[in-house]
Amino acid sequence: MNLTGSLGIDGGFRFQYQNLMGEEKITGDDLEALRPAMEQAANAVRVMRREGFSKAHLSKDGTPEHVYFPRQAYLEEGNPNDEASIQRLEELGEKWKDSVDAAVFIGIGGSYLGDKVVFDLASKPYWNQLPKTERNGYPQIYFAGNNVDGTALQGLIRHLALQARHVKRPLHIQLVPISKSGTTMEPLTSFAALISYMRAHPEWFSVDVTAVTGLDEKESLLYRLALENNWPAFGIPEGIGGRFCILSNPGLLMCAALGYDIRSLLEGAREMSELCLTTEGADNPALLNASLKYLAAEKLGADIEVLMGYGDALQCLGAWYVQLLAESLGKRLDRNGNTAFYGRTPIVAVGTTDMHSMTQQHQDGKRNKVIQFLEIEKPAIPLVVDNPFPQEKAFGLYAGKEMDVLLKAALTANETALTEDGRLNARYVLPELAPRYIGQLLMFLMYSIAYEGELADVDAYDQPGVEAYKRIMKAELAKA
């Protein structure tokens, strides 16, 4: 195998994996022994991309269910996104621009995390506090429905009501409930509370609704309400699970609300998809990433995976990846029905913040972790540190340096210390937080999960453990 230590797209995303390999880590011989399984995994994902099915993956009713996440990157009729659907999203963003004061996205799981990732990566810091001119006319963005927390929801309602009182006119609010079934408890109850309060106070609010749900009025309560009330409705595409939907309507609607370049985002995702589908073995970055993690777990007992992005805007990306990994690979049974208990515990960390908390465990704790750093090479806004107290030597160490230089020095120091102690770590690198590169990263992570599911022979697209608690909870609520 051609193992160079770094792999990716020219001028774009790079996967630096050299610190996962070595005599007491993962060796070239380990990868060579895994080569047949890697080839099978690569072929299985190609077949899934072409035919739309994954081995043994069934819907809740026991029938074969499509897996279409790779198709999100391709604008074609019959795919999750096509030219008409993207135009509709772009038109919605233009309609909201200057006319909507605030949009409240109401969802949980992938429907919340995907939107929050897009918001954090696409918006300017302190977006909601900026004047509308600084937001290019686009609305403030709020989130609800991602927990059953009445105190937090009351706080959001009060905050918006106070804004209305301050500007002395009703705020134009766009509520965006997101639920494929249209009946998910957390978003449904939050939506009900918000729309009831806002309709009861027309002196403060003018409220509209845009629903994101399954487009089946028999199955989806939200879609039925959208038809009855003439609300715009965007479908959650068939074959796209919640944790994979960031590049289809649920996530792209957030792009539209921010004026973010949807087409560039999908272009980057398409570039990564093409690279994965057309390269073999160690030349395929997502397959190599999956193989190294699979070997780290099976050979070295690395059952914890940390995604540590350097920068505050990357924290929710880590939370989204936690769901992607946990729900996809945390499985009791393999695809033949045998007990597997496969999967790793994913953890979110943020540099430099968590260097002052988690790094102690990473550096000196059990050798059961893979630490993955995420670096953005070019900051969106360079900021040089001044020295307001020339007589103090402590400030002199930082004076005249960009904060991003300090951030990178901290990342390199963390990486070097772990490597010198034989700790497993890798680095994901993006040139900057531009839509194209974000699309490359998101698709890389989704393909990595798909390949590892094949290597472990588990269904990466179901979530039977989640369905178990949902059945119990519904029974409990019926008794309450």
FISE-511219 format. One record per residue (C-alpha): residue number from 0; x, y, z. Coordinates in steps of 0.5 Angstrom, whole numbers. Example, Ala and Ser with C-alpha at 12.3 -4.5 7.8 and 13.67 -1.06 7.14 Angstrom:
2
<rec num="0" X="25" Y="-9" Z="16"/>
<rec num="1" X="27" Y="-2" Z="14"/>
This chain:
480
<rec num="0" X="0" Y="0" Z="0"/>
<rec num="1" X="2" Y="7" Z="-1"/>
<rec num="2" X="2" Y="10" Z="6"/>
<rec num="3" X="5" Y="17" Z="5"/>
<rec num="4" X="2" Y="20" Z="12"/>
<rec num="5" X="-3" Y="25" Z="9"/>
<rec num="6" X="-8" Y="24" Z="4"/>
<rec num="7" X="-14" Y="29" Z="1"/>
<rec num="8" X="-16" Y="33" Z="-4"/>
<rec num="9" X="-11" Y="38" Z="-8"/>
<rec num="10" X="-12" Y="45" Z="-5"/>
<rec num="11" X="-18" Y="42" Z="0"/>
<rec num="12" X="-19" Y="38" Z="5"/>
<rec num="13" X="-13" Y="33" Z="8"/>
<rec num="14" X="-13" Y="27" Z="13"/>
<rec num="15" X="-6" Y="27" Z="16"/>
<rec num="16" X="-6" Y="20" Z="19"/>
<rec num="17" X="2" Y="19" Z="21"/>
<rec num="18" X="1" Y="19" Z="28"/>
<rec num="19" X="-4" Y="13" Z="28"/>
<rec num="20" X="2" Y="9" Z="25"/>
<rec num="21" X="8" Y="6" Z="28"/>
<rec num="22" X="11" Y="-1" Z="31"/>
<rec num="23" X="6" Y="-1" Z="37"/>
<rec num="24" X="0" Y="3" Z="34"/>
<rec num="25" X="-2" Y="0" Z="27"/>
<rec num="26" X="3" Y="-2" Z="22"/>
<rec num="27" X="3" Y="-3" Z="14"/>
<rec num="28" X="2" Y="-10" Z="15"/>
<rec num="29" X="-4" Y="-9" Z="19"/>
<rec num="30" X="-7" Y="-6" Z="13"/>
<rec num="31" X="-4" Y="-11" Z="8"/>
<rec num="32" X="-8" Y="-16" Z="12"/>
<rec num="33" X="-14" Y="-12" Z="12"/>
<rec num="34" X="-14" Y="-11" Z="5"/>
<rec num="35" X="-19" Y="-16" Z="2"/>
<rec num="36" X="-24" Y="-13" Z="7"/>
<rec num="37" X="-22" Y="-6" Z="5"/>
<rec num="38" X="-24" Y="-8" Z="-2"/>
<rec num="39" X="-30" Y="-11" Z="0"/>
<rec num="40" X="-32" Y="-5" Z="4"/>
<rec num="41" X="-31" Y="0" Z="-2"/>
<rec num="42" X="-35" Y="-5" Z="-7"/>
<rec num="43" X="-41" Y="-5" Z="-2"/>
<rec num="44" X="-41" Y="2" Z="-2"/>
<rec num="45" X="-40" Y="3" Z="-9"/>
<rec num="46" X="-46" Y="-2" Z="-10"/>
<rec num="47" X="-50" Y="2" Z="-5"/>
<rec num="48" X="-49" Y="9" Z="-9"/>
<rec num="49" X="-51" Y="6" Z="-15"/>
<rec num="50" X="-57" Y="1" Z="-13"/>
<rec num="51" X="-59" Y="5" Z="-7"/>
<rec num="52" X="-59" Y="-1" Z="-2"/>
<rec num="53" X="-54" Y="-3" Z="4"/>
<rec num="54" X="-54" Y="-11" Z="6"/>
<rec num="55" X="-59" Y="-13" Z="11"/>
<rec num="56" X="-62" Y="-6" Z="12"/>
<rec num="57" X="-69" Y="-6" Z="13"/>
<rec num="58" X="-74" Y="0" Z="15"/>
<rec num="59" X="-78" Y="-1" Z="22"/>
<rec num="60" X="-83" Y="-5" Z="18"/>
<rec num="61" X="-78" Y="-10" Z="16"/>
<rec num="62" X="-78" Y="-8" Z="9"/>
<rec num="63" X="-71" Y="-6" Z="5"/>
<rec num="64" X="-70" Y="1" Z="6"/>
<rec num="65" X="-66" Y="6" Z="1"/>
<rec num="66" X="-60" Y="9" Z="3"/>
<rec num="67" X="-59" Y="15" Z="-1"/>
<rec num="68" X="-54" Y="19" Z="3"/>
<rec num="69" X="-48" Y="19" Z="-2"/>
<rec num="70" X="-54" Y="22" Z="-7"/>
<rec num="71" X="-55" Y="28" Z="-3"/>
<rec num="72" X="-48" Y="31" Z="-7"/>
<rec num="73" X="-51" Y="30" Z="-14"/>
<rec num="74" X="-57" Y="35" Z="-17"/>
<rec num="75" X="-61" Y="30" Z="-21"/>
<rec num="76" X="-68" Y="28" Z="-21"/>
<rec num="77" X="-70" Y="23" Z="-16"/>
<rec num="78" X="-64" Y="24" Z="-12"/>
<rec num="79" X="-65" Y="28" Z="-5"/>
<rec num="80" X="-63" Y="34" Z="-8"/>
<rec num="81" X="-64" Y="37" Z="-15"/>
<rec num="82" X="-64" Y="43" Z="-19"/>
<rec num="83" X="-71" Y="45" Z="-17"/>
<rec num="84" X="-71" Y="44" Z="-10"/>
<rec num="85" X="-64" Y="48" Z="-10"/>
<rec num="86" X="-68" Y="54" Z="-13"/>
<rec num="87" X="-74" Y="53" Z="-8"/>
<rec num="88" X="-69" Y="54" Z="-2"/>
<rec num="89" X="-65" Y="60" Z="-6"/>
<rec num="90" X="-72" Y="63" Z="-7"/>
<rec num="91" X="-74" Y="62" Z="0"/>
<rec num="92" X="-68" Y="65" Z="3"/>
<rec num="93" X="-69" Y="71" Z="-2"/>
<rec num="94" X="-76" Y="72" Z="1"/>
<rec num="95" X="-74" Y="71" Z="8"/>
<rec num="96" X="-68" Y="77" Z="7"/>
<rec num="97" X="-71" Y="83" Z="10"/>
<rec num="98" X="-78" Y="81" Z="11"/>
<rec num="99" X="-77" Y="76" Z="17"/>
<rec num="100" X="-74" Y="78" Z="24"/>
<rec num="101" X="-73" Y="72" Z="27"/>
<rec num="102" X="-73" Y="64" Z="25"/>
<rec num="103" X="-74" Y="59" Z="30"/>
<rec num="104" X="-71" Y="52" Z="28"/>
<rec num="105" X="-75" Y="47" Z="32"/>
<rec num="106" X="-72" Y="40" Z="32"/>
<rec num="107" X="-68" Y="34" Z="35"/>
<rec num="108" X="-62" Y="30" Z="34"/>
<rec num="109" X="-60" Y="30" Z="27"/>
<rec num="110" X="-65" Y="35" Z="25"/>
<rec num="111" X="-62" Y="40" Z="30"/>
<rec num="112" X="-55" Y="38" Z="30"/>
<rec num="113" X="-54" Y="39" Z="23"/>
<rec num="114" X="-58" Y="46" Z="23"/>
<rec num="115" X="-53" Y="48" Z="29"/>
<rec num="116" X="-47" Y="46" Z="25"/>
<rec num="117" X="-49" Y="50" Z="19"/>
<rec num="118" X="-51" Y="56" Z="23"/>
<rec num="119" X="-44" Y="56" Z="27"/>
<rec num="120" X="-40" Y="55" Z="21"/>
<rec num="121" X="-44" Y="59" Z="16"/>
<rec num="122" X="-46" Y="65" Z="21"/>
<rec num="123" X="-41" Y="71" Z="23"/>
<rec num="124" X="-40" Y="71" Z="31"/>
<rec num="125" X="-45" Y="74" Z="35"/>
<rec num="126" X="-50" Y="73" Z="29"/>
<rec num="127" X="-56" Y="75" Z="33"/>
<rec num="128" X="-53" Y="81" Z="36"/>
<rec num="129" X="-51" Y="84" Z="30"/>
<rec num="130" X="-55" Y="90" Z="26"/>
<rec num="131" X="-59" Y="87" Z="20"/>
<rec num="132" X="-55" Y="91" Z="16"/>
<rec num="133" X="-49" Y="86" Z="18"/>
<rec num="134" X="-53" Y="80" Z="17"/>
<rec num="135" X="-54" Y="82" Z="10"/>
<rec num="136" X="-62" Y="83" Z="11"/>
<rec num="137" X="-62" Y="75" Z="14"/>
<rec num="138" X="-66" Y="74" Z="20"/>
<rec num="139" X="-64" Y="72" Z="27"/>
<rec num="140" X="-63" Y="65" Z="28"/>
<rec num="141" X="-66" Y="61" Z="34"/>
<rec num="142" X="-67" Y="54" Z="36"/>
<rec num="143" X="-72" Y="50" Z="40"/>
<rec num="144" X="-75" Y="43" Z="41"/>
<rec num="145" X="-68" Y="40" Z="42"/>
<rec num="146" X="-70" Y="38" Z="49"/>
<rec num="147" X="-76" Y="38" Z="54"/>
<rec num="148" X="-74" Y="44" Z="57"/>
<rec num="149" X="-80" Y="49" Z="59"/>
<rec num="150" X="-75" Y="54" Z="63"/>
<rec num="151" X="-71" Y="54" Z="56"/>
<rec num="152" X="-77" Y="55" Z="52"/>
<rec num="153" X="-80" Y="60" Z="57"/>
<rec num="154" X="-74" Y="64" Z="56"/>
<rec num="155" X="-74" Y="64" Z="49"/>
<rec num="156" X="-81" Y="67" Z="49"/>
<rec num="157" X="-79" Y="72" Z="54"/>
<rec num="158" X="-73" Y="74" Z="50"/>
<rec num="159" X="-77" Y="75" Z="43"/>
<rec num="160" X="-83" Y="79" Z="47"/>
<rec num="161" X="-78" Y="84" Z="50"/>
<rec num="162" X="-75" Y="85" Z="43"/>
<rec num="163" X="-82" Y="86" Z="40"/>
<rec num="164" X="-83" Y="91" Z="46"/>
<rec num="165" X="-76" Y="95" Z="44"/>
<rec num="166" X="-78" Y="96" Z="37"/>
<rec num="167" X="-85" Y="97" Z="38"/>
<rec num="168" X="-88" Y="93" Z="33"/>
<rec num="169" X="-90" Y="86" Z="32"/>
<rec num="170" X="-84" Y="82" Z="30"/>
<rec num="171" X="-84" Y="77" Z="24"/>
<rec num="172" X="-83" Y="70" Z="26"/>
<rec num="173" X="-82" Y="64" Z="22"/>
<rec num="174" X="-83" Y="58" Z="26"/>
<rec num="175" X="-79" Y="52" Z="22"/>
<rec num="176" X="-81" Y="45" Z="26"/>
<rec num="177" X="-77" Y="39" Z="23"/>
<rec num="178" X="-80" Y="32" Z="24"/>
<rec num="179" X="-80" Y="26" Z="19"/>
<rec num="180" X="-86" Y="23" Z="22"/>
<rec num="181" X="-89" Y="30" Z="24"/>
<rec num="182" X="-90" Y="27" Z="31"/>
<rec num="183" X="-83" Y="27" Z="35"/>
<rec num="184" X="-85" Y="29" Z="42"/>
<rec num="185" X="-79" Y="35" Z="43"/>
<rec num="186" X="-80" Y="39" Z="37"/>
<rec num="187" X="-88" Y="38" Z="37"/>
<rec num="188" X="-89" Y="40" Z="44"/>
<rec num="189" X="-84" Y="46" Z="43"/>
<rec num="190" X="-88" Y="48" Z="36"/>
<rec num="191" X="-95" Y="48" Z="40"/>
<rec num="192" X="-92" Y="52" Z="46"/>
<rec num="193" X="-89" Y="57" Z="41"/>
<rec num="194" X="-95" Y="58" Z="36"/>
<rec num="195" X="-100" Y="58" Z="41"/>
<rec num="196" X="-97" Y="64" Z="45"/>
<rec num="197" X="-95" Y="68" Z="39"/>
<rec num="198" X="-102" Y="67" Z="36"/>
<rec num="199" X="-105" Y="70" Z="43"/>
<rec num="200" X="-100" Y="76" Z="42"/>
<rec num="201" X="-101" Y="79" Z="35"/>
<rec num="202" X="-99" Y="86" Z="38"/>
<rec num="203" X="-92" Y="83" Z="39"/>
<rec num="204" X="-91" Y="77" Z="34"/>
<rec num="205" X="-93" Y="76" Z="26"/>
<rec num="206" X="-92" Y="68" Z="26"/>
<rec num="207" X="-91" Y="64" Z="19"/>
<rec num="208" X="-89" Y="57" Z="19"/>
<rec num="209" X="-85" Y="53" Z="14"/>
<rec num="210" X="-85" Y="45" Z="16"/>
<rec num="211" X="-80" Y="40" Z="14"/>
<rec num="212" X="-83" Y="33" Z="14"/>
<rec num="213" X="-85" Y="27" Z="11"/>
<rec num="214" X="-89" Y="29" Z="5"/>
<rec num="215" X="-95" Y="24" Z="7"/>
<rec num="216" X="-101" Y="27" Z="10"/>
<rec num="217" X="-103" Y="20" Z="13"/>
<rec num="218" X="-96" Y="19" Z="16"/>
<rec num="219" X="-94" Y="26" Z="18"/>
<rec num="220" X="-98" Y="30" Z="22"/>
<rec num="221" X="-94" Y="36" Z="21"/>
<rec num="222" X="-95" Y="35" Z="13"/>
<rec num="223" X="-103" Y="35" Z="14"/>
<rec num="224" X="-102" Y="41" Z="18"/>
<rec num="225" X="-98" Y="45" Z="13"/>
<rec num="226" X="-104" Y="43" Z="7"/>
<rec num="227" X="-109" Y="45" Z="12"/>
<rec num="228" X="-106" Y="52" Z="13"/>
<rec num="229" X="-103" Y="53" Z="7"/>
<rec num="230" X="-96" Y="53" Z="10"/>
<rec num="231" X="-90" Y="52" Z="5"/>
<rec num="232" X="-87" Y="45" Z="7"/>
<rec num="233" X="-80" Y="42" Z="5"/>
<rec num="234" X="-79" Y="34" Z="5"/>
<rec num="235" X="-74" Y="30" Z="9"/>
<rec num="236" X="-72" Y="25" Z="3"/>
<rec num="237" X="-73" Y="18" Z="3"/>
<rec num="238" X="-67" Y="14" Z="4"/>
<rec num="239" X="-64" Y="20" Z="9"/>
<rec num="240" X="-63" Y="18" Z="16"/>
<rec num="241" X="-63" Y="24" Z="21"/>
<rec num="242" X="-56" Y="24" Z="22"/>
<rec num="243" X="-54" Y="24" Z="15"/>
<rec num="244" X="-59" Y="30" Z="13"/>
<rec num="245" X="-55" Y="36" Z="14"/>
<rec num="246" X="-54" Y="36" Z="6"/>
<rec num="247" X="-61" Y="36" Z="4"/>
<rec num="248" X="-67" Y="40" Z="6"/>
<rec num="249" X="-67" Y="40" Z="14"/>
<rec num="250" X="-60" Y="42" Z="13"/>
<rec num="251" X="-60" Y="46" Z="7"/>
<rec num="252" X="-66" Y="50" Z="9"/>
<rec num="253" X="-61" Y="53" Z="15"/>
<rec num="254" X="-56" Y="55" Z="9"/>
<rec num="255" X="-62" Y="59" Z="5"/>
<rec num="256" X="-64" Y="63" Z="12"/>
<rec num="257" X="-57" Y="65" Z="12"/>
<rec num="258" X="-55" Y="66" Z="5"/>
<rec num="259" X="-50" Y="61" Z="5"/>
<rec num="260" X="-47" Y="58" Z="-2"/>
<rec num="261" X="-51" Y="52" Z="-2"/>
<rec num="262" X="-48" Y="50" Z="-9"/>
<rec num="263" X="-41" Y="51" Z="-7"/>
<rec num="264" X="-43" Y="46" Z="0"/>
<rec num="265" X="-45" Y="41" Z="-5"/>
<rec num="266" X="-40" Y="42" Z="-10"/>
<rec num="267" X="-35" Y="40" Z="-4"/>
<rec num="268" X="-39" Y="34" Z="-2"/>
<rec num="269" X="-39" Y="32" Z="-9"/>
<rec num="270" X="-31" Y="32" Z="-10"/>
<rec num="271" X="-30" Y="28" Z="-4"/>
<rec num="272" X="-36" Y="23" Z="-6"/>
<rec num="273" X="-32" Y="22" Z="-13"/>
<rec num="274" X="-25" Y="21" Z="-9"/>
<rec num="275" X="-28" Y="16" Z="-5"/>
<rec num="276" X="-32" Y="12" Z="-10"/>
<rec num="277" X="-26" Y="12" Z="-15"/>
<rec num="278" X="-20" Y="11" Z="-11"/>
<rec num="279" X="-18" Y="4" Z="-8"/>
<rec num="280" X="-15" Y="2" Z="-1"/>
<rec num="281" X="-10" Y="7" Z="2"/>
<rec num="282" X="-11" Y="12" Z="-3"/>
<rec num="283" X="-19" Y="13" Z="-1"/>
<rec num="284" X="-18" Y="18" Z="5"/>
<rec num="285" X="-25" Y="16" Z="8"/>
<rec num="286" X="-24" Y="8" Z="7"/>
<rec num="287" X="-17" Y="9" Z="10"/>
<rec num="288" X="-20" Y="13" Z="16"/>
<rec num="289" X="-25" Y="8" Z="17"/>
<rec num="290" X="-20" Y="2" Z="17"/>
<rec num="291" X="-15" Y="5" Z="22"/>
<rec num="292" X="-20" Y="7" Z="27"/>
<rec num="293" X="-23" Y="0" Z="26"/>
<rec num="294" X="-16" Y="-3" Z="27"/>
<rec num="295" X="-15" Y="1" Z="33"/>
<rec num="296" X="-21" Y="-1" Z="36"/>
<rec num="297" X="-20" Y="-9" Z="34"/>
<rec num="298" X="-12" Y="-9" Z="35"/>
<rec num="299" X="-11" Y="-4" Z="41"/>
<rec num="300" X="-17" Y="-3" Z="44"/>
<rec num="301" X="-19" Y="4" Z="43"/>
<rec num="302" X="-26" Y="4" Z="44"/>
<rec num="303" X="-26" Y="12" Z="45"/>
<rec num="304" X="-26" Y="17" Z="40"/>
<rec num="305" X="-25" Y="24" Z="41"/>
<rec num="306" X="-26" Y="30" Z="36"/>
<rec num="307" X="-23" Y="36" Z="38"/>
<rec num="308" X="-24" Y="42" Z="33"/>
<rec num="309" X="-19" Y="48" Z="35"/>
<rec num="310" X="-24" Y="54" Z="35"/>
<rec num="311" X="-31" Y="55" Z="38"/>
<rec num="312" X="-35" Y="55" Z="32"/>
<rec num="313" X="-33" Y="47" Z="31"/>
<rec num="314" X="-36" Y="45" Z="38"/>
<rec num="315" X="-43" Y="43" Z="35"/>
<rec num="316" X="-39" Y="40" Z="29"/>
<rec num="317" X="-36" Y="35" Z="34"/>
<rec num="318" X="-43" Y="34" Z="37"/>
<rec num="319" X="-46" Y="32" Z="30"/>
<rec num="320" X="-41" Y="27" Z="29"/>
<rec num="321" X="-42" Y="24" Z="36"/>
<rec num="322" X="-49" Y="22" Z="34"/>
<rec num="323" X="-47" Y="20" Z="27"/>
<rec num="324" X="-42" Y="15" Z="30"/>
<rec num="325" X="-46" Y="13" Z="36"/>
<rec num="326" X="-52" Y="11" Z="32"/>
<rec num="327" X="-49" Y="9" Z="26"/>
<rec num="328" X="-44" Y="4" Z="29"/>
<rec num="329" X="-46" Y="3" Z="36"/>
<rec num="330" X="-50" Y="-4" Z="35"/>
<rec num="331" X="-51" Y="-10" Z="39"/>
<rec num="332" X="-52" Y="-15" Z="33"/>
<rec num="333" X="-48" Y="-16" Z="26"/>
<rec num="334" X="-52" Y="-16" Z="20"/>
<rec num="335" X="-52" Y="-24" Z="21"/>
<rec num="336" X="-56" Y="-23" Z="27"/>
<rec num="337" X="-50" Y="-25" Z="32"/>
<rec num="338" X="-48" Y="-21" Z="38"/>
<rec num="339" X="-43" Y="-16" Z="36"/>
<rec num="340" X="-43" Y="-10" Z="41"/>
<rec num="341" X="-39" Y="-6" Z="37"/>
<rec num="342" X="-38" Y="1" Z="37"/>
<rec num="343" X="-34" Y="7" Z="40"/>
<rec num="344" X="-36" Y="12" Z="45"/>
<rec num="345" X="-35" Y="19" Z="42"/>
<rec num="346" X="-33" Y="25" Z="45"/>
<rec num="347" X="-33" Y="32" Z="43"/>
<rec num="348" X="-27" Y="37" Z="45"/>
<rec num="349" X="-25" Y="44" Z="43"/>
<rec num="350" X="-18" Y="47" Z="43"/>
<rec num="351" X="-15" Y="50" Z="47"/>
<rec num="352" X="-21" Y="50" Z="52"/>
<rec num="353" X="-21" Y="43" Z="53"/>
<rec num="354" X="-13" Y="42" Z="54"/>
<rec num="355" X="-14" Y="45" Z="61"/>
<rec num="356" X="-19" Y="39" Z="62"/>
<rec num="357" X="-19" Y="33" Z="58"/>
<rec num="358" X="-12" Y="33" Z="55"/>
<rec num="359" X="-10" Y="31" Z="62"/>
<rec num="360" X="-14" Y="24" Z="61"/>
<rec num="361" X="-12" Y="24" Z="54"/>
<rec num="362" X="-4" Y="24" Z="56"/>
<rec num="363" X="-4" Y="20" Z="62"/>
<rec num="364" X="-10" Y="16" Z="62"/>
<rec num="365" X="-12" Y="9" Z="59"/>
<rec num="366" X="-9" Y="8" Z="52"/>
<rec num="367" X="-16" Y="7" Z="49"/>
<rec num="368" X="-17" Y="13" Z="45"/>
<rec num="369" X="-16" Y="16" Z="38"/>
<rec num="370" X="-16" Y="23" Z="39"/>
<rec num="371" X="-17" Y="27" Z="32"/>
<rec num="372" X="-16" Y="34" Z="31"/>
<rec num="373" X="-19" Y="39" Z="27"/>
<rec num="374" X="-15" Y="45" Z="24"/>
<rec num="375" X="-17" Y="51" Z="20"/>
<rec num="376" X="-11" Y="54" Z="17"/>
<rec num="377" X="-14" Y="61" Z="15"/>
<rec num="378" X="-18" Y="64" Z="20"/>
<rec num="379" X="-24" Y="68" Z="18"/>
<rec num="380" X="-22" Y="74" Z="22"/>
<rec num="381" X="-14" Y="75" Z="24"/>
<rec num="382" X="-13" Y="79" Z="30"/>
<rec num="383" X="-6" Y="81" Z="33"/>
<rec num="384" X="-5" Y="81" Z="40"/>
<rec num="385" X="-3" Y="88" Z="43"/>
<rec num="386" X="1" Y="89" Z="49"/>
<rec num="387" X="-2" Y="94" Z="54"/>
<rec num="388" X="3" Y="93" Z="59"/>
<rec num="389" X="10" Y="93" Z="56"/>
<rec num="390" X="13" Y="93" Z="63"/>
<rec num="391" X="10" Y="86" Z="64"/>
<rec num="392" X="14" Y="80" Z="61"/>
<rec num="393" X="8" Y="75" Z="61"/>
<rec num="394" X="5" Y="79" Z="55"/>
<rec num="395" X="11" Y="80" Z="51"/>
<rec num="396" X="11" Y="73" Z="50"/>
<rec num="397" X="4" Y="74" Z="46"/>
<rec num="398" X="5" Y="81" Z="43"/>
<rec num="399" X="5" Y="82" Z="36"/>
<rec num="400" X="3" Y="75" Z="34"/>
<rec num="401" X="-4" Y="73" Z="31"/>
<rec num="402" X="-9" Y="69" Z="36"/>
<rec num="403" X="-9" Y="64" Z="30"/>
<rec num="404" X="-2" Y="63" Z="31"/>
<rec num="405" X="-3" Y="62" Z="38"/>
<rec num="406" X="-8" Y="57" Z="37"/>
<rec num="407" X="-4" Y="53" Z="32"/>
<rec num="408" X="2" Y="53" Z="37"/>
<rec num="409" X="-3" Y="50" Z="42"/>
<rec num="410" X="-5" Y="44" Z="37"/>
<rec num="411" X="2" Y="42" Z="35"/>
<rec num="412" X="4" Y="42" Z="42"/>
<rec num="413" X="-2" Y="38" Z="44"/>
<rec num="414" X="-1" Y="33" Z="38"/>
<rec num="415" X="7" Y="33" Z="39"/>
<rec num="416" X="6" Y="31" Z="47"/>
<rec num="417" X="1" Y="25" Z="45"/>
<rec num="418" X="5" Y="23" Z="39"/>
<rec num="419" X="12" Y="23" Z="44"/>
<rec num="420" X="8" Y="18" Z="49"/>
<rec num="421" X="5" Y="13" Z="43"/>
<rec num="422" X="-2" Y="16" Z="44"/>
<rec num="423" X="-6" Y="15" Z="37"/>
<rec num="424" X="-8" Y="21" Z="34"/>
<rec num="425" X="-9" Y="24" Z="27"/>
<rec num="426" X="-11" Y="31" Z="24"/>
<rec num="427" X="-16" Y="33" Z="19"/>
<rec num="428" X="-14" Y="40" Z="16"/>
<rec num="429" X="-19" Y="45" Z="12"/>
<rec num="430" X="-16" Y="51" Z="8"/>
<rec num="431" X="-21" Y="55" Z="11"/>
<rec num="432" X="-29" Y="55" Z="13"/>
<rec num="433" X="-31" Y="56" Z="6"/>
<rec num="434" X="-37" Y="52" Z="4"/>
<rec num="435" X="-34" Y="48" Z="-1"/>
<rec num="436" X="-29" Y="45" Z="4"/>
<rec num="437" X="-34" Y="44" Z="9"/>
<rec num="438" X="-38" Y="40" Z="4"/>
<rec num="439" X="-32" Y="36" Z="3"/>
<rec num="440" X="-31" Y="35" Z="11"/>
<rec num="441" X="-38" Y="33" Z="12"/>
<rec num="442" X="-38" Y="28" Z="6"/>
<rec num="443" X="-31" Y="25" Z="9"/>
<rec num="444" X="-34" Y="23" Z="15"/>
<rec num="445" X="-41" Y="20" Z="13"/>
<rec num="446" X="-37" Y="16" Z="8"/>
<rec num="447" X="-32" Y="14" Z="14"/>
<rec num="448" X="-38" Y="11" Z="18"/>
<rec num="449" X="-41" Y="7" Z="12"/>
<rec num="450" X="-34" Y="4" Z="10"/>
<rec num="451" X="-33" Y="2" Z="18"/>
<rec num="452" X="-40" Y="-1" Z="18"/>
<rec num="453" X="-38" Y="-5" Z="12"/>
<rec num="454" X="-31" Y="-7" Z="16"/>
<rec num="455" X="-35" Y="-9" Z="22"/>
<rec num="456" X="-41" Y="-12" Z="19"/>
<rec num="457" X="-46" Y="-8" Z="22"/>
<rec num="458" X="-52" Y="-4" Z="20"/>
<rec num="459" X="-50" Y="3" Z="20"/>
<rec num="460" X="-57" Y="6" Z="18"/>
<rec num="461" X="-61" Y="3" Z="23"/>
<rec num="462" X="-62" Y="5" Z="31"/>
<rec num="463" X="-66" Y="0" Z="34"/>
<rec num="464" X="-63" Y="2" Z="41"/>
<rec num="465" X="-67" Y="9" Z="40"/>
<rec num="466" X="-73" Y="5" Z="38"/>
<rec num="467" X="-73" Y="1" Z="44"/>
<rec num="468" X="-73" Y="7" Z="49"/>
<rec num="469" X="-78" Y="11" Z="44"/>
<rec num="470" X="-83" Y="5" Z="45"/>
<rec num="471" X="-83" Y="5" Z="53"/>
<rec num="472" X="-83" Y="12" Z="53"/>
<rec num="473" X="-90" Y="12" Z="49"/>
<rec num="474" X="-93" Y="7" Z="53"/>
<rec num="475" X="-91" Y="11" Z="60"/>
<rec num="476" X="-94" Y="18" Z="57"/>
<rec num="477" X="-100" Y="14" Z="55"/>
<rec num="478" X="-101" Y="12" Z="62"/>
<rec num="479" X="-99" Y="19" Z="65"/>
